[in-house]
């Protein structure tokens, strides 16, 4: 005689089930593949069955212990695409089986002065996926509900993973910084961020100048949508931009403070050097370069989940897609090395 399996028994079995995870055991240590129990979501949380997770240069923060307060072992990964697998108590508006993404913005407290003004991205106690809690280098992960973004059904999970980071960063920065259709917008660097920025800038209707090093990038820049390619190894890029009337925005993506400094002279009146790359060396500027022409330098972080949703919908509508290399979860260490080498074209994604 068959007996019905109680819901509590099913949950108990799931709690004992195992999954694969790639963790950093301590700062500076190599990645290690471990088996963990599949976690259970708490109140206000969901469990995500991860389908894809991008690898970012910022994952070095976890790998090398560059952020205060990280507890170890820690699973990195803040470019997550997957399916809701289980829902914690009190969660409303989300359903099991729904496609969701989680990016750098991994949650906010809702009570600090920034949050009270709706500025969630600058929350005093914000959480970062893969730093504040375990991220997407694993088969299942837990995320707070305020970190979730809806994913359109037509988008591939690996593409979504990149759009949750490089996508939202460039999309959100460009759309909120004053350039209008027809304005000259330059994108410095044709890499992980830059190749997304060129595509979005073109779809926004800007006159796009891509700035790279070497003539070999010309064809790729044009393929991505650039109207003009400037080889900064052979030309003074700032002077070339001034010949074109000066840039309304220069989206600075390549991690070189010196290269960014050299471009400030290419800004037009009311122009902005928009910094989304994170170089370790300083950006240097003469005050007169900013005073005359009302020019400015501005940093920009990514955005919150609704910004991610805007990014995904725009990419779906316009055909903007990342160029990626895929690796299985078991080869996370190899994939991370590939990304850090600077030779990947242009983003690296773990797939489950």
C-alpha positions as CSV (number, residue, x, y, z in Angstrom):
1,X,0.0,0.0,0.0
2,X,1.4,3.4,-1.1
3,X,1.5,6.2,1.5
4,X,1.4,9.9,0.7
5,X,4.8,11.7,1.1
6,X,4.4,14.6,3.5
7,X,5.5,18.0,2.4
8,X,7.8,18.1,5.4
9,X,9.5,14.9,4.3
10,X,10.1,16.3,0.8
11,X,11.7,19.4,2.3
12,X,13.9,17.3,4.5
13,X,15.1,15.3,1.5
14,X,15.9,18.5,-0.4
15,X,17.8,19.9,2.6
16,X,20.1,16.8,2.4
17,X,20.5,17.1,-1.4
18,X,23.9,18.2,-2.6
19,X,25.1,20.7,-5.2
20,X,28.4,21.8,-6.7
21,X,29.9,25.1,-5.8
22,X,33.1,26.9,-6.7
23,X,34.4,28.8,-3.6
24,X,37.4,30.9,-2.5
25,X,38.4,29.3,0.8
26,X,40.5,32.3,1.9
27,X,41.9,35.5,0.4
28,X,44.5,34.7,-2.3
29,X,43.7,31.0,-2.4
30,X,42.9,29.0,-5.5
31,X,39.3,28.3,-6.4
32,X,38.1,24.9,-5.1
33,X,35.1,22.8,-6.3
34,X,33.1,21.6,-3.3
35,X,29.9,19.8,-2.6
36,X,27.4,21.7,-0.4
37,X,23.9,21.1,0.8
38,X,21.3,22.8,-1.4
39,X,20.4,25.9,0.7
40,X,16.9,26.8,1.8
41,X,15.6,30.4,1.4
42,X,14.7,32.3,4.5
43,X,12.0,35.0,4.8
44,X,12.2,37.5,2.0
45,X,14.5,35.3,-0.1
46,X,14.3,33.0,-3.0
47,X,16.4,30.1,-4.2
48,X,17.7,30.3,-7.7
49,X,18.7,27.4,-9.9
50,X,21.6,29.1,-11.7
51,X,21.8,28.6,-15.4
52,X,24.6,31.0,-16.2
53,X,27.0,33.3,-14.3
54,X,29.4,35.7,-15.9
55,X,33.0,36.2,-14.7
56,X,34.0,39.8,-14.1
57,X,37.3,41.5,-13.2
58,X,35.6,42.6,-10.0
59,X,35.5,38.9,-8.9
60,X,39.2,39.6,-8.0
61,X,37.8,41.4,-5.0
62,X,36.8,38.1,-3.6
63,X,39.7,36.1,-5.0
64,X,42.3,38.4,-3.5
65,X,40.4,39.7,-0.4
66,X,40.3,43.3,-1.6
67,X,37.0,44.3,0.2
68,X,36.7,44.7,3.9
69,X,34.4,42.4,5.8
70,X,34.2,39.5,3.3
71,X,33.6,36.2,5.2
72,X,35.2,33.1,3.8
73,X,34.8,30.6,2.2
74,X,32.9,32.7,-0.3
75,X,31.3,31.8,-3.7
76,X,31.9,34.7,-6.1
77,X,29.7,35.8,-9.0
78,X,27.4,38.8,-9.6
79,X,26.2,38.2,-13.1
80,X,23.5,35.6,-12.5
81,X,20.7,34.3,-14.7
82,X,18.5,31.4,-13.6
83,X,15.1,30.2,-12.5
84,X,13.3,30.6,-9.1
85,X,13.4,27.2,-7.6
86,X,12.0,27.9,-4.1
87,X,10.3,30.8,-2.4
88,X,10.8,31.9,1.2
89,X,8.2,33.1,3.6
90,X,6.6,36.5,2.9
91,X,7.8,36.7,-0.7
92,X,5.1,38.1,-3.0
93,X,5.0,38.9,-6.7
94,X,7.4,36.1,-7.7
95,X,6.6,32.5,-8.7
96,X,8.5,29.2,-8.9
97,X,9.9,28.6,-12.4
98,X,10.2,32.3,-13.2
99,X,13.3,33.6,-15.0
100,X,15.3,36.0,-12.9
101,X,18.7,37.7,-12.8
102,X,20.9,39.1,-10.1
103,X,23.6,41.7,-10.6
104,X,26.1,43.6,-8.6
105,X,23.3,45.3,-6.6
106,X,22.4,42.5,-4.3
107,X,20.0,44.2,-1.9
108,X,19.4,47.4,0.2
109,X,18.1,48.1,3.6
110,X,15.2,50.5,2.6
111,X,15.7,52.6,5.7
112,X,19.0,54.6,5.3
113,X,18.8,58.2,4.1
114,X,19.6,57.3,0.5
115,X,17.0,54.6,0.4
116,X,14.4,56.9,2.0
117,X,14.9,59.2,-1.0
118,X,14.7,56.2,-3.5
119,X,18.4,56.2,-4.2
120,X,18.8,52.5,-3.5
121,X,22.0,52.1,-5.5
122,X,23.7,54.3,-2.9
123,X,22.3,52.5,0.1
124,X,24.5,52.9,3.1
125,X,24.2,49.2,3.9
126,X,23.8,47.7,0.4
127,X,24.6,44.1,-0.3
128,X,26.7,43.0,-3.2
129,X,26.0,39.6,-4.8
130,X,29.0,37.3,-4.5
131,X,30.6,39.5,-1.8
132,X,28.0,40.1,0.9
133,X,26.6,36.6,0.3
134,X,27.4,33.7,-2.0
135,X,27.0,34.4,-5.7
136,X,26.5,32.5,-8.9
137,X,29.5,30.2,-9.1
138,X,27.3,27.4,-7.9
139,X,24.3,25.4,-9.0
140,X,21.9,27.0,-6.6
141,X,22.0,30.3,-4.7
142,X,20.0,32.3,-2.3
143,X,19.1,36.0,-3.1
144,X,17.0,38.6,-1.3
145,X,13.9,39.4,-3.2
146,X,14.9,43.1,-3.7
147,X,17.9,42.0,-5.8
148,X,15.8,40.2,-8.5
149,X,15.2,41.3,-12.0
150,X,12.7,39.8,-14.4
151,X,14.2,38.2,-17.6
152,X,12.4,38.3,-20.9
153,X,11.7,34.8,-22.2
154,X,13.5,35.3,-25.6
155,X,16.9,36.1,-24.1
156,X,19.6,33.4,-23.7
157,X,20.8,32.9,-20.1
158,X,24.5,33.4,-21.0
159,X,23.7,36.7,-22.7
160,X,21.6,37.8,-19.8
161,X,24.4,37.1,-17.4
162,X,26.6,39.6,-19.2
163,X,23.8,42.1,-19.6
164,X,23.3,42.1,-15.8
165,X,26.7,43.7,-15.4
166,X,28.5,45.1,-18.5
167,X,25.1,45.7,-20.1
168,X,23.5,47.6,-17.3
169,X,26.6,49.6,-16.5
170,X,27.0,51.0,-20.0
171,X,23.3,51.2,-20.8
172,X,22.4,53.0,-17.6
173,X,25.4,55.4,-17.8
174,X,24.8,56.4,-21.3
175,X,21.0,57.0,-21.0
176,X,21.3,59.2,-17.9
177,X,24.1,61.6,-18.8
178,X,22.8,64.2,-21.2
179,X,23.7,63.1,-24.7
180,X,20.9,63.5,-27.3
181,X,20.4,61.6,-30.6
182,X,23.0,62.9,-33.1
183,X,25.5,64.0,-30.4
184,X,29.1,62.8,-30.6
185,X,29.6,60.0,-28.0
186,X,33.0,58.4,-27.7
187,X,33.7,55.0,-26.2
188,X,37.2,54.4,-24.9
189,X,38.2,50.7,-25.1
190,X,36.8,47.9,-27.1
191,X,36.6,45.2,-24.4
192,X,34.1,43.7,-22.0
193,X,32.5,47.0,-21.2
194,X,33.4,48.9,-24.4
195,X,31.9,46.4,-26.9
196,X,28.6,46.8,-25.1
197,X,28.9,50.6,-24.8
198,X,29.4,50.9,-28.6
199,X,26.3,48.9,-29.4
200,X,24.1,50.7,-26.9
201,X,25.4,54.1,-28.0
202,X,24.6,53.4,-31.6
203,X,21.1,52.1,-30.8
204,X,20.5,55.4,-28.8
205,X,21.1,57.3,-32.0
206,X,24.4,58.9,-31.1
207,X,27.3,59.6,-33.5
208,X,29.7,57.0,-32.1
209,X,33.4,57.2,-32.1
210,X,35.2,54.1,-30.8
211,X,38.7,54.6,-29.4
212,X,41.1,51.7,-29.3
213,X,44.8,50.9,-29.7
214,X,45.9,49.6,-33.1
215,X,44.4,49.4,-36.6
216,X,43.3,45.8,-36.1
217,X,40.3,47.0,-34.1
218,X,38.8,49.0,-37.0
219,X,36.7,46.3,-38.5
220,X,35.3,45.2,-35.1
221,X,34.5,48.7,-34.1
222,X,32.5,49.3,-37.3
223,X,30.8,45.9,-36.9
224,X,29.6,46.9,-33.4
225,X,28.2,50.1,-34.7
226,X,30.9,52.7,-34.5
227,X,30.7,55.5,-37.1
228,X,34.3,56.4,-36.5
229,X,37.3,54.5,-35.3
230,X,40.2,56.4,-33.6
231,X,43.5,54.6,-33.2
232,X,45.0,56.2,-30.0
233,X,48.3,54.4,-30.6
234,X,48.8,56.3,-33.9
235,X,46.8,59.6,-33.2
236,X,46.1,62.1,-30.5
237,X,42.6,60.9,-29.7
238,X,41.6,64.1,-27.9
239,X,42.6,66.2,-30.9
240,X,40.7,63.8,-33.3
241,X,37.6,64.2,-31.2
242,X,37.9,68.0,-31.3
243,X,38.2,67.9,-35.1
244,X,34.7,66.2,-34.9
245,X,33.4,69.0,-32.8
246,X,34.2,67.6,-29.3
247,X,32.4,64.8,-27.6
248,X,29.3,65.3,-25.5
249,X,30.2,62.2,-23.6
250,X,33.3,60.0,-23.4
251,X,32.5,56.6,-21.9
252,X,35.7,55.6,-20.3
253,X,35.8,51.8,-20.0
254,X,39.5,50.7,-20.3
255,X,41.3,50.4,-16.9
256,X,43.9,53.1,-17.4
257,X,43.8,56.4,-15.6
258,X,46.5,57.8,-17.9
259,X,44.5,56.9,-21.0
260,X,41.4,58.5,-19.5
261,X,43.3,61.6,-18.6
262,X,44.6,62.0,-22.1
263,X,41.0,62.1,-23.4
264,X,39.7,65.0,-21.3
265,X,40.9,67.5,-24.0
266,X,38.5,65.8,-26.4
267,X,35.3,66.8,-24.5
268,X,33.1,69.4,-26.1
269,X,31.2,72.2,-24.3
270,X,29.2,70.7,-21.4
271,X,31.0,67.4,-22.1
272,X,31.3,64.6,-19.6
273,X,34.1,62.1,-19.1
274,X,31.9,59.2,-17.8
275,X,34.1,56.7,-15.9
276,X,32.8,53.1,-15.7
277,X,36.2,51.4,-15.8
278,X,38.1,51.1,-12.6
279,X,41.9,51.8,-13.1
280,X,44.2,51.7,-10.2
281,X,46.3,54.7,-11.4
282,X,44.8,58.2,-10.9
283,X,42.9,60.4,-13.4
284,X,44.7,63.7,-13.7
285,X,43.2,66.9,-15.0
286,X,44.1,70.6,-15.1
287,X,41.3,72.7,-13.6
288,X,41.2,75.0,-16.7
289,X,40.2,71.9,-18.8
290,X,37.0,71.7,-16.7
291,X,36.3,75.4,-16.0
292,X,36.3,76.5,-19.6
293,X,33.4,74.8,-21.4
294,X,31.7,73.6,-18.2
295,X,33.2,70.1,-18.5
296,X,33.1,67.4,-15.9
297,X,34.3,64.0,-14.8
298,X,31.7,61.7,-13.4
299,X,31.8,58.1,-12.1
300,X,29.0,55.7,-12.6
301,X,28.0,52.5,-11.0
302,X,25.6,50.0,-12.5
303,X,22.1,50.3,-11.2
304,X,19.3,48.5,-9.4
305,X,17.1,45.6,-10.6
306,X,14.6,47.8,-12.5
307,X,17.5,49.3,-14.4
308,X,18.6,45.7,-15.3
309,X,15.1,45.1,-16.5
310,X,15.2,48.2,-18.7
311,X,18.6,47.0,-20.1
312,X,17.3,43.5,-20.9
313,X,14.1,44.8,-22.6
314,X,16.1,47.3,-24.7
315,X,18.6,44.6,-25.7
316,X,15.8,42.3,-26.6
317,X,14.2,44.9,-28.7
318,X,17.3,46.2,-30.5
319,X,19.4,43.1,-30.9
320,X,22.3,44.2,-28.7
321,X,24.1,41.2,-27.5
322,X,27.5,40.5,-25.8
323,X,30.4,38.6,-27.3
324,X,31.1,35.7,-24.9
325,X,33.2,32.6,-24.3
326,X,31.4,29.8,-22.4
327,X,32.9,27.4,-19.8
328,X,31.3,24.8,-17.6
329,X,31.2,25.4,-13.9
330,X,33.9,22.8,-13.3
331,X,36.3,24.9,-15.3
332,X,35.7,28.1,-13.3
333,X,39.4,28.5,-12.4
334,X,40.4,28.2,-16.1
335,X,37.7,30.6,-17.1
336,X,38.8,33.1,-14.5
337,X,42.4,33.0,-15.7
338,X,41.2,33.5,-19.3
339,X,39.2,36.6,-18.2
340,X,42.0,38.1,-16.2
341,X,44.5,37.5,-19.1
342,X,42.6,40.2,-21.1
343,X,42.6,37.9,-24.1
344,X,38.9,36.8,-23.9
345,X,36.6,38.1,-26.6
346,X,35.0,39.7,-24.6
347,X,33.2,38.3,-21.6
348,X,33.5,34.9,-20.0
349,X,30.4,33.0,-18.7
350,X,30.0,29.9,-16.7
351,X,27.1,27.7,-17.8
352,X,25.3,25.0,-15.7
